[in-house]
Amino acid sequence: MKRTNKESFVADFQERIRSAPVLYLMDFSGLDVKSVTRLRRRLGESGAEYVVVKNRLARRALEGLDSGLPDLAEHLKGPTGVVIADRGPVESAKALSEFAKEHNNRPVFKVGVVDRKLVEAGQFQKLAKLPPRDVLLAQLAGALEAPLSAFVAMLSAKLQETAGLLEVFRERQQAEGK
């Protein structure tokens, strides 16, 4: 790769990771080109991008970046692929985890960064097991709706009880001739 190509790659890579809320570093060894292509396609469907990067160029890009990212230099060893996600951490983590299950646990998760905080392997697995954002929002809406529905049902029952008591009172008055 020529020097100008390297410089343009580093600048482009910096711009991508500066704006991305989610980065995952993966070891892609053991995957052939077809598998990496399938991985890229699956990540693309989840709103993420997979970039194979030379560690030296990744270090240079991260060193020249003032974005508050944690130090990832110690994880830039061996074959490194970077997942850059714009939508959120769950969808891309789920896509990576499912792909790895289908391909003998490849690629291997090295480290991640979510909202400028380091994510270790255990946290990554927890993210991959979470339901999608839409499902979580629906669950939250259901949890908020349930107490309100119970309150409305209770008020409705009290109104019906009061109406019933008034009806009994009216019938008694009529029976007494008043």
Phi, psi and omega in degrees: 000131180288158181303316180295323177295320179296316180297319180291323176298314181299316180296317179295316180297319177300316181296320179296313184282338177295320185267349184274132177281345185226130173227135172233131174262129184234148172263112186264010181300143181094356178256136176273177185298320179298318180295317179296322178296317177296321178298315179301318181296314181295319178293324177300322177295333180266006177086025181233167180230142180247123182235123173275129188225145173287137184300321181298317179290324177296317177300315181298319179294318181289325179293324182274009185252125177254073185238004181081014176290145174292163181288119182251003186303322182292342180264356180268068178226142181075185180298129185232127171243140182247127175262122179247116184244136178260330186285314184165168186284335189286311185300313181289323177296320179295317180297317179296316182296315179296319179297317181297322178298325181280344187233051175052047179057038175239136001284161181263131179289130176262298181198160178223166175227120177237121183051046176067017176241142182292138178239122179270176185301318180297318178293323178299316179296323177294319177298319182294335181270349179292148174290162179300162184304316181300320180292318178299319178295321178295320177296319178296316179299319178296320180294325179283328183285326186303310179296325179293319178297318179296320179295316178297318179297320179295316179297319179298317179297319180293322178295318178295321178296317179295317178298319178297317179296319178296322178296317177297317179298316179297317179297322178295318180296320177295320180293326179280351177085022180267000000 
